[in-house]
């Protein structure tokens, strides 16, 4: 990857962030912002694909998420935080790119099928075209790299396809972004499925120590183990997957795994250790979070600052796209976008 590569990534504001977000993305973002121009997108248009009926919830979730980002080390003076819906160029770019992709291509996206099945959705057009809006987000900033989990690789491949198609049809404008894969696998939730806010199985960064301990004690472990003296399985065990992510001493963890597999340690002891490690790790983050949450107007100002910084970047790109696609008259008549106000 180019050492000066521009990076674009983001989250849907579905609520507060959980420990899976922390190890899977936020630690990576915090490291990348030190050496790369990074745009971190509050993807509130994306969240409408499943939560369009609850606007008040979306607003609250946006604040919860941004506070978590800041508490986890995202620095708005190093990186650019962007509220997606405050820049209409995202929606326009999505519409223009939608002309270049067949419906059948979108229907083959694995995450589309998974969401429809897992959440029992009657999918909207917006959900189907979710990857196109995601491509618009990335290409608007001419991002050269995108931090993603393995489940998002099919989305990024579509972005690359659309970049190639646009460049071939019109003129070379967009780089084909590379994937920056997380070094951590996706954490399982308390029920053994992937940790996901929609599944009700998440341990949130904002949870109190008591809530964290209670959730950990309810976690699935090894369903074949009936007694503490039975040999246990470490592979596929959600508790040990979380210990792999948070235990700071590999030798001690290896010894614990050996004893668990030999039936020399019980599930409750292992869960108590995980709860203690999580609460110890999250304590300073929770303190920063409480301070940020007590000053919501400051958080909004930081988000407005980043969005204003991003505006000329996306305006320049959309002008280039309009001209390349023959929409030169529309660009001359375009109205200056309204300032970020509805969020305040």
N, C-alpha and C positions, 0 to 999 in steps of 0.2 A: 504494500500500500504506500502511495505517495505520502511522505512524512508531513506534508502540508495539506493533505486531502480534506476537503470540506465534508462534514458529516451531518446527516439528518436522521433523526429517529424521534420517537415519541410514544405516548401512551393514550389510550382512550380514558377519559375521566369517568370510570365506572365506580369510583369510590376510593377510599384510602388504599394505600399500597400495602402489600403483604410481604412476608419474608422471601417469597419466591422472586418478587420484583427486585428486592434488595440485592440478592446474590446473583440473579440472572441478568439484570440490566443496570441498576443504579450504581453499583460499584464500578462497572465498566464505563459508564458515562462519566463518572467523576474523574476517572483516570484519563479518558480521552480529552476532556475539556482543557487539560493542562497544556496540550501540545497541538491541538487541532481546532480550527474554526467549527464549532458545533452549534447546530440548531436543534433544540428540544421542543417538540410540538405537542401542545395540549390539543389532542385530536377530538374536539367536541362535536364536529360534524360526523365523525365516524360513530360516535356513541348513539346518534339518532337512528342508526340501523336497527337497534334493538330496544331503545328506550325513548322513542319519540313522544310517548304519551306522558312523560314525567319531566317537564322542563325545570321545575323547582329542584328536583333531585339532581338533575344534570349540573345546575349551578352550584349546589352544595358539594357535589362530588368533585367538581373542578377545583374548588378551594382546598378540599381535603387532599387531593392528589398533589397540587403544587406545593402545599406545605410539607408533604412527605418528601417531595423531590429536594426541596431546600434543606430540610433536616438531614437528609442522607448525603449531603455534600455537593449538590448541584449549585454552582456559583453563577448567579446571573450577571456578574461582571466579567466572567471569563467566557461563558456560553450565552447563547441567545434563546430565551424562553419565548415561545410564540403561541398566541391563542389563535387557533386555526380559523374559527368562524369570523374573526375580526378582519381577516384579509380575504375579500371576495375572489381574489385571484385563484385560490385553491379550488373553489367550486367551478369557476370558468375553465380552468385547466383540466379538471376532471371531465367536464362535458366534451371538450375538444378531443381529449384522448379516447373517450368512449367511442368516437367515430372510427377508431382504428383497430378495434378488437371485436371479434365475433362473440356472440352470446355463448356459443358452445364452448369456447375457450374458458370463459368465466365459470361455467357450470362444472368444469373439471378441477377447479381449485379444491384441494382436500379440506382446507379449513372451512370452506362454505358448506360442504356436506356434513362435516362434523358438528358445526353450530346448529344446523337445521335439525339434526338427529338428537344431539344432546339437550338442546333447549326446547325441542318440540315446537319449532317455529313454523308459521306460515310465512315464508320469506318474502320480504319486500324487494322491489327493484333496487333500492339502496343497498340492501345486504348483498345482492348479487354483484353490484358494481363497486362494492367496498374496495377490492384490489385496484380498481382503476383510480379511485380517489387517493389511495395510498401511493400509486405511481405518480399521480399529479403532485402530491406533497413532496416527493423525493426529487422529481425532475424540475419542479419550480425553482429549487435551490441549486440545481446542477450539482447535487451531492455526488461525491465520488465513492463514498463508503457508507454503509448502513449497518449498525449493530442489530443483529437479529438472532432469534432462536432457530433451531432447526425446523420447527413447524412453520416458520415464515419464509423459508427458502423458496417455495413455489410462488409466493407473492413477489419476491425479489426477482425471480426469473421472468415474471410477467413485466416487471418494470424494465428489465434489460431488453425484452422483446419490443416493448413500446418505444424505447429509446432508439433501437435499431431501425424500427419501421419509420418513425418520424424522420430520423436522419437520412434514410434512404429516399423517402417520398419527397421531402422538402429540402432541407439543407442540414449539414452537420451542426447540431446545436447542443446535444446532450451527451455527457459521458455515460458509460454503462457501469452503474455502481457495483462495487464489490461488497460481499458480505463480510461482516466482522462477527464471527460466531462466538457466543458466550462460552467461557471456559467451564461454566457450571451447567449441568443438566437441569432440566425443569424439575422443581421440587414437587413431590407429591403432597396433596392436602391431607387433612386429618382422616378422610375416608378412603385414602389410597389412590383416588383419581388425581390427575394433575391439579395443583392448587389454582383455584379460579374463583373470583368473587361471585360469579353466577352460580357456582355449585354449593356455596355455603360451607366450604371446607378450608377456609383460609385463616392463617394466623397473621393479624395485621400489625404493622409497625406501631400503631397507636394503641394497641391493646394494653391493658394494665398487666402488671406481673401476675396478678391473680387470674385474669382472663387467659393469659398465655399458658399458665400452668394447667388450668382446667382443660383447655383445648388439647394440650399435649397428652394429658392423662387419658383422653378419649381416643387418641390416635390408634388406627389399625397397626398391628405389628405382624406377627406370623400366625395365620389362621390355623396352621397345623400343630401349633404348640399348645398343649392343654395344661401343662404344669411348668412351674419355673425350672424344674430339673430336667425337662425335656430338651434335647438339642434343638437349637433355634436356627432359622435361616436369616442371613444378613442380606443377601441379594433380594431385591424387590420388597424390602421391609421399609416402610415410610419413615420410621423413627431413625433408622441408620442412614437413610438418604439425607435426612436433615443434619444428623451428626457429622456426616462427611462434609457438609457445607459450613458448619459452625464450630466444630471442635478444633481448638487451636494447637493441640498436641498430637500429631499423627501416631507416635509410638503408644501413647496411652489408649488412643482409639483402636489401634490394631489389637492391643491386649484385650480390650473390652469385647471386640468382635470374637476373638478366640474363645473367651470365657462364655459368651452367649451361645456360640455354636456348640460348646461342650456341655451346655446345661448348667453352668456354674453361676449364672446371674439371671435374675427375673426381669420381666418386662417392666414392672413398676419402677425398679431401680434405674433402668435405662431411660425411661421416660422422665423421671425426676432429674436425671443428669441433663437431658436435653432442655427441659424447662429452665433449669438454672443457667445453662450456657446462653440460651436465648435472652433471658432477662438481663444477664450481665452484659452481653453484646449490645443490646438495644437501649440500655439505660441512658448513655449520653445522647443518643439520637432522640429519645423521647423527651429529654430535657430541652433540647433545641426545638423540637416540634411544639412543645407547650408554649415556649416563648413566641414563636412565629404565629401560632394560632391566636394568641392574645392581641395581635396587632394586624388584623385582616386588611386594613387599608394599605399597610406597607407592602403586603404580599401582592395586592392588586396593582400597586404602583410599579413593582418589579416586573409584573407580567405585561403591563402597558409599555414599560420601557423597552422590553425585548421585542414586543410586537411592532412598535414604532421603528426599531432598528431593522427589522426584517422587511418592512413595507417596500422600501426602494429596491430591494433585491428581487422580490416577486413581481413588482411592477415592470422592471426591466425585462425579466424573462417572458412575461405574458405579452409584452409589446413585440418581442422577437417572434413569439409563436404566432400571434395574429398576423404579422407581416408575412411569415413563411407560408401560412395557410390561406393567404389571399384576403384577409379581413382587415385591410388597411383603413378603410373608411370607418369601421366600427371603433378602431383605436383612436381615431381623431375625435370621435363624438363621445368617447368614454367619459363618464362622470367621475370626479375624484371621490374615492371611497369615504364613507363617514368615519369619524374617529371612534376609537374604542370607548363606547359610552354605556351601552346597554348592560355591560358587565359590572358597572360601578354601583 
